[in-house]
Structure formats: structure tokens, C-alpha cells
């Protein structure tokens, strides 16, 4: 009887651990996805700022001529 209860308890513990692992995996995947989105946005912002700076420099040099 005790062996059966131990086996059932072990099964419950393993199922719970498996569910917790799945939740952690999904959370980690979501964080990775958000990190990629932020990195892409940062690259786009840098690109636009660089283009803006080049346009300003070009405009200044055209006005000085």
C-alpha cells in the first residue's frame, strides 16, 4: 500500500515538475522574442538617426556653398 502511494506521489511530482518546466520554457521563449524585437527596433532607430545626421550634414554643406 505504501509503495503504491509512493509511486502515485512520484508520478504527481514528475507531472508538476514537467508543467513547471513547460511554463519556464514558454516564459524564456517570450523573453527571447521580446529581446529580438527590441534589438530590431534599436537597429532601426540607429539607422534612421544615422540617415538623419547625414541628411543634416548634406543640407549644411549645400547651404554653405
N, CA, C and O atoms as CSV, one atom per row, in Angstrom:
chain,resi,resn,atom,element,x,y,z
A,1,UNK,N,N,0.824,-1.199,0.000
A,1,UNK,CA,C,0.000,0.000,0.000
A,1,UNK,C,C,0.866,1.261,0.000
A,1,UNK,O,O,0.619,2.187,-0.773
A,2,UNK,N,N,1.879,1.295,0.866
A,2,UNK,CA,C,2.760,2.456,0.948
A,2,UNK,C,C,3.538,2.616,-0.348
A,2,UNK,O,O,3.767,3.738,-0.799
A,3,UNK,N,N,3.949,1.502,-0.954
A,3,UNK,CA,C,4.700,1.561,-2.211
A,3,UNK,C,C,3.828,2.151,-3.311
A,3,UNK,O,O,4.307,2.919,-4.146
A,4,UNK,N,N,2.543,1.789,-3.312
A,4,UNK,CA,C,1.628,2.322,-4.321
A,4,UNK,C,C,1.451,3.836,-4.143
A,4,UNK,O,O,1.441,4.584,-5.120
A,5,UNK,N,N,1.312,4.280,-2.879
A,5,UNK,CA,C,1.168,5.709,-2.604
A,5,UNK,C,C,2.437,6.467,-2.995
A,5,UNK,O,O,2.371,7.572,-3.532
A,6,UNK,N,N,3.606,5.850,-2.713
A,6,UNK,CA,C,4.874,6.481,-3.091
A,6,UNK,C,C,4.967,6.628,-4.608
A,6,UNK,O,O,5.431,7.650,-5.114
A,7,UNK,N,N,4.527,5.608,-5.318
A,7,UNK,CA,C,4.561,5.636,-6.787
A,7,UNK,C,C,3.620,6.715,-7.313
A,7,UNK,O,O,3.970,7.453,-8.234
A,8,UNK,N,N,2.432,6.806,-6.733
A,8,UNK,CA,C,1.468,7.829,-7.151
A,8,UNK,C,C,2.001,9.232,-6.851
A,8,UNK,O,O,1.865,10.150,-7.659
A,9,UNK,N,N,2.603,9.373,-5.685
A,9,UNK,CA,C,3.166,10.665,-5.300
A,9,UNK,C,C,4.313,11.054,-6.239
A,9,UNK,O,O,4.424,12.210,-6.648
A,10,UNK,N,N,5.152,10.089,-6.571
A,10,UNK,CA,C,6.248,10.346,-7.505
A,10,UNK,C,C,5.707,10.782,-8.861
A,10,UNK,O,O,6.248,11.694,-9.487
A,11,UNK,N,N,4.655,10.141,-9.305
A,11,UNK,CA,C,4.046,10.486,-10.592
A,11,UNK,C,C,3.510,11.924,-10.566
A,11,UNK,O,O,3.697,12.680,-11.519
A,12,UNK,N,N,2.853,12.284,-9.485
A,12,UNK,CA,C,2.305,13.646,-9.338
A,12,UNK,C,C,3.442,14.676,-9.335
A,12,UNK,O,O,3.348,15.723,-9.974
A,13,UNK,N,N,4.502,14.362,-8.613
A,13,UNK,CA,C,5.649,15.279,-8.537
A,13,UNK,C,C,6.274,15.458,-9.918
A,13,UNK,O,O,6.610,16.578,-10.303
A,14,UNK,N,N,6.431,14.377,-10.660
A,14,UNK,CA,C,7.008,14.462,-12.007
A,14,UNK,C,C,6.116,15.271,-12.945
A,14,UNK,O,O,6.610,16.067,-13.743
A,15,UNK,N,N,4.800,15.068,-12.849
A,15,UNK,CA,C,3.875,15.830,-13.689
A,15,UNK,C,C,3.945,17.322,-13.366
A,15,UNK,O,O,3.941,18.160,-14.268
A,16,UNK,N,N,4.008,17.644,-12.083
A,16,UNK,CA,C,4.104,19.039,-11.668
A,16,UNK,C,C,5.407,19.662,-12.161
A,16,UNK,O,O,5.413,20.787,-12.662
A,17,UNK,N,N,6.498,18.935,-12.018
A,17,UNK,CA,C,7.796,19.438,-12.482
A,17,UNK,C,C,7.767,19.652,-13.988
A,17,UNK,O,O,8.332,20.622,-14.493
A,18,UNK,N,N,7.116,18.758,-14.696
A,18,UNK,CA,C,7.013,18.883,-16.151
A,18,UNK,C,C,6.218,20.124,-16.526
A,18,UNK,O,O,6.598,20.841,-17.452
A,19,UNK,N,N,5.130,20.388,-15.828
A,19,UNK,CA,C,4.324,21.587,-16.085
A,19,UNK,C,C,5.125,22.853,-15.790
A,19,UNK,O,O,5.071,23.823,-16.546
A,20,UNK,N,N,5.864,22.833,-14.689
A,20,UNK,CA,C,6.695,23.990,-14.332
A,20,UNK,C,C,7.776,24.231,-15.385
A,20,UNK,O,O,8.052,25.375,-15.747
A,21,UNK,N,N,8.386,23.150,-15.874
A,21,UNK,CA,C,9.399,23.279,-16.933
A,21,UNK,C,C,8.790,23.885,-18.187
A,21,UNK,O,O,9.415,24.723,-18.837
A,22,UNK,N,N,7.588,23.475,-18.531
A,22,UNK,CA,C,6.907,23.999,-19.720
A,22,UNK,C,C,6.612,25.489,-19.554
A,22,UNK,O,O,6.801,26.267,-20.489
A,23,UNK,N,N,6.156,25.884,-18.384
A,23,UNK,CA,C,5.875,27.305,-18.128
A,23,UNK,C,C,7.169,28.113,-18.224
A,23,UNK,O,O,7.187,29.187,-18.825
A,24,UNK,N,N,8.237,27.607,-17.642
A,24,UNK,CA,C,9.526,28.303,-17.700
A,24,UNK,C,C,10.021,28.405,-19.138
A,24,UNK,O,O,10.548,29.444,-19.535
A,25,UNK,N,N,9.858,27.347,-19.920
A,25,UNK,CA,C,10.293,27.345,-21.317
A,25,UNK,C,C,9.523,28.394,-22.115
A,25,UNK,O,O,10.114,29.151,-22.886
A,26,UNK,N,N,8.210,28.438,-21.930
A,26,UNK,CA,C,7.386,29.424,-22.640
A,26,UNK,C,C,7.762,30.845,-22.235
A,26,UNK,O,O,7.819,31.741,-23.077
A,27,UNK,N,N,8.017,31.047,-20.956
A,27,UNK,CA,C,8.405,32.365,-20.463
A,27,UNK,C,C,9.755,32.779,-21.077
A,27,UNK,O,O,9.923,33.917,-21.515
A,28,UNK,N,N,10.701,31.848,-21.101
A,28,UNK,CA,C,12.023,32.114,-21.672
A,28,UNK,C,C,11.907,32.440,-23.172
A,28,UNK,O,O,12.572,33.350,-23.665
A,29,UNK,N,N,11.060,31.692,-23.890
A,29,UNK,CA,C,10.854,31.951,-25.314
A,29,UNK,C,C,10.249,33.344,-25.535
A,29,UNK,O,O,10.639,34.059,-26.458
A,30,UNK,N,N,9.306,33.713,-24.688
A,30,UNK,CA,C,8.682,35.041,-24.799
A,30,UNK,C,C,9.713,36.146,-24.556
A,30,UNK,O,O,9.733,37.149,-25.269
A,31,UNK,N,N,10.566,35.960,-23.550
A,31,UNK,CA,C,11.606,36.947,-23.274
A,31,UNK,C,C,12.591,37.049,-24.438
A,31,UNK,O,O,13.012,38.147,-24.803
A,32,UNK,N,N,12.955,35.919,-25.014
A,32,UNK,CA,C,13.865,35.924,-26.164
A,32,UNK,C,C,13.230,36.641,-27.351
A,32,UNK,O,O,13.904,37.395,-28.053
A,33,UNK,N,N,11.945,36.410,-27.577
A,33,UNK,CA,C,11.242,37.066,-28.675
A,33,UNK,C,C,11.222,38.585,-28.463
A,33,UNK,O,O,11.462,39.355,-29.393
A,34,UNK,N,N,10.931,38.998,-27.227
A,34,UNK,CA,C,10.913,40.435,-26.929
A,34,UNK,C,C,12.299,41.048,-27.070
A,34,UNK,O,O,12.431,42.170,-27.558
A,35,UNK,N,N,13.334,40.323,-26.646
A,35,UNK,CA,C,14.705,40.814,-26.799
A,35,UNK,C,C,15.039,41.035,-28.275
A,35,UNK,O,O,15.673,42.029,-28.631
A,36,UNK,N,N,14.611,40.109,-29.126
A,36,UNK,CA,C,14.861,40.252,-30.567
A,36,UNK,C,C,14.115,41.459,-31.127
A,36,UNK,O,O,14.655,42.203,-31.945
A,37,UNK,N,N,12.877,41.649,-30.689
A,37,UNK,CA,C,12.107,42.806,-31.152
A,37,UNK,C,C,12.796,44.113,-30.749
A,37,UNK,O,O,12.885,45.046,-31.546
A,38,UNK,N,N,13.276,44.169,-29.518
A,38,UNK,CA,C,13.954,45.372,-29.031
A,38,UNK,C,C,15.237,45.604,-29.829
A,38,UNK,O,O,15.530,46.736,-30.213
A,39,UNK,N,N,15.993,44.552,-30.079
A,39,UNK,CA,C,17.233,44.685,-30.848
A,39,UNK,C,C,16.932,45.181,-32.257
A,39,UNK,O,O,17.655,46.027,-32.784
A,40,UNK,N,N,15.875,44.663,-32.868
A,40,UNK,CA,C,15.498,45.120,-34.212
A,40,UNK,C,C,15.097,46.589,-34.198
A,40,UNK,O,O,15.480,47.348,-35.088
A,41,UNK,N,N,14.332,46.987,-33.196
A,41,UNK,CA,C,13.935,48.396,-33.075
A,41,UNK,C,C,15.154,49.292,-32.873
A,41,UNK,O,O,15.258,50.361,-33.473
A,42,UNK,N,N,16.077,48.839,-32.018
A,42,UNK,CA,C,17.292,49.616,-31.767
A,42,UNK,C,C,18.104,49.797,-33.053
A,42,UNK,O,O,18.626,50.880,-33.315
A,43,UNK,N,N,18.207,48.726,-33.855
A,43,UNK,CA,C,18.928,48.833,-35.124
A,43,UNK,C,C,18.239,49.818,-36.060
A,43,UNK,O,O,18.902,50.618,-36.721
A,44,UNK,N,N,16.913,49.762,-36.115
A,44,UNK,CA,C,16.154,50.673,-36.978
A,44,UNK,C,C,16.324,52.122,-36.518
A,44,UNK,O,O,16.493,53.020,-37.343
A,45,UNK,N,N,16.280,52.349,-35.212
A,45,UNK,CA,C,16.471,53.705,-34.673
A,45,UNK,C,C,17.869,54.211,-35.029
A,45,UNK,O,O,18.020,55.358,-35.452
A,46,UNK,N,N,18.889,53.373,-34.861
A,46,UNK,CA,C,20.254,53.777,-35.186
A,46,UNK,C,C,20.363,54.127,-36.671
A,46,UNK,O,O,20.982,55.124,-37.042
A,47,UNK,N,N,19.751,53.291,-37.512
A,47,UNK,CA,C,19.786,53.529,-38.959
A,47,UNK,C,C,19.123,54.868,-39.298
A,47,UNK,O,O,19.671,55.650,-40.074
A,48,UNK,N,N,17.962,55.130,-38.725
A,48,UNK,CA,C,17.248,56.373,-39.010
A,48,UNK,C,C,18.012,57.590,-38.480
A,48,UNK,O,O,18.063,58.626,-39.143
A,49,UNK,N,N,18.596,57.471,-37.307
A,49,UNK,CA,C,19.379,58.590,-36.756
A,49,UNK,C,C,20.605,58.872,-37.625
A,49,UNK,O,O,20.963,60.027,-37.853
A,50,UNK,N,N,21.233,57.821,-38.098
A,50,UNK,CA,C,22.396,57.986,-38.974
A,50,UNK,C,C,21.989,58.663,-40.276
A,50,UNK,O,O,22.661,59.585,-40.740
A,51,UNK,N,N,20.881,58.201,-40.866
A,51,UNK,CA,C,20.387,58.825,-42.097
A,51,UNK,C,C,20.052,60.297,-41.859
A,51,UNK,O,O,20.369,61.151,-42.687
A,52,UNK,N,N,19.424,60.584,-40.748
A,52,UNK,CA,C,19.059,61.960,-40.403
A,52,UNK,C,C,20.311,62.823,-40.265
A,52,UNK,O,O,20.354,63.947,-40.765
A,53,UNK,N,N,21.318,62.298,-39.595
A,53,UNK,CA,C,22.567,63.033,-39.418
A,53,UNK,C,C,23.228,63.311,-40.775
A,53,UNK,O,O,23.706,64.416,-41.028
A,54,UNK,N,N,23.246,62.304,-41.630
A,54,UNK,CA,C,23.842,62.501,-42.953
A,54,UNK,C,C,23.071,63.537,-43.764
A,54,UNK,O,O,23.668,64.354,-44.465
A,55,UNK,N,N,21.756,63.501,-43.668
A,55,UNK,CA,C,20.947,64.492,-44.385
A,55,UNK,C,C,21.211,65.894,-43.855
A,55,UNK,O,O,21.291,66.846,-44.632
A,56,UNK,N,N,21.347,66.031,-42.541
A,56,UNK,CA,C,21.650,67.346,-41.956
A,56,UNK,C,C,23.007,67.859,-42.428
A,56,UNK,O,O,23.156,69.025,-42.794
A,57,UNK,N,N,23.991,66.960,-42.412
A,57,UNK,CA,C,25.328,67.365,-42.849
A,57,UNK,C,C,25.306,67.779,-44.323
A,57,UNK,O,O,25.942,68.759,-44.713
A,58,UNK,N,N,24.578,67.033,-45.119
A,58,UNK,CA,C,24.463,67.344,-46.544
A,58,UNK,C,C,23.770,68.694,-46.728
A,58,UNK,O,O,24.184,69.511,-47.551
A,59,UNK,N,N,22.722,68.912,-45.959
A,59,UNK,CA,C,21.982,70.176,-46.048
A,59,UNK,C,C,22.866,71.346,-45.633
A,59,UNK,O,O,22.836,72.399,-46.269
A,60,UNK,N,N,23.650,71.174,-44.578
A,60,UNK,CA,C,24.541,72.238,-44.101
A,60,UNK,C,C,25.601,72.541,-45.169
A,60,UNK,O,O,25.883,73.703,-45.461
A,61,UNK,N,N,26.178,71.490,-45.741
A,61,UNK,CA,C,27.219,71.738,-46.741
A,61,UNK,C,C,26.626,72.344,-48.008
A,61,UNK,O,O,27.310,73.106,-48.690
A,62,UNK,N,N,25.369,72.029,-48.349
A,62,UNK,CA,C,24.725,72.647,-49.516
A,62,UNK,C,C,24.417,74.114,-49.244
A,62,UNK,O,O,24.514,74.947,-50.146
A,63,UNK,N,N,24.049,74.433,-48.019
A,63,UNK,CA,C,23.737,75.817,-47.664
A,63,UNK,C,C,24.993,76.671,-47.584
A,63,UNK,O,O,24.936,77.877,-47.826
A,64,UNK,N,N,26.136,76.060,-47.246
A,64,UNK,CA,C,27.365,76.827,-47.131
A,64,UNK,C,C,27.967,77.136,-48.499
A,64,UNK,O,O,28.770,78.058,-48.643
A,65,UNK,N,N,27.571,76.359,-49.490
A,65,UNK,CA,C,28.165,76.574,-50.819
A,65,UNK,C,C,27.661,77.823,-51.479
A,65,UNK,O,O,28.068,78.138,-52.597
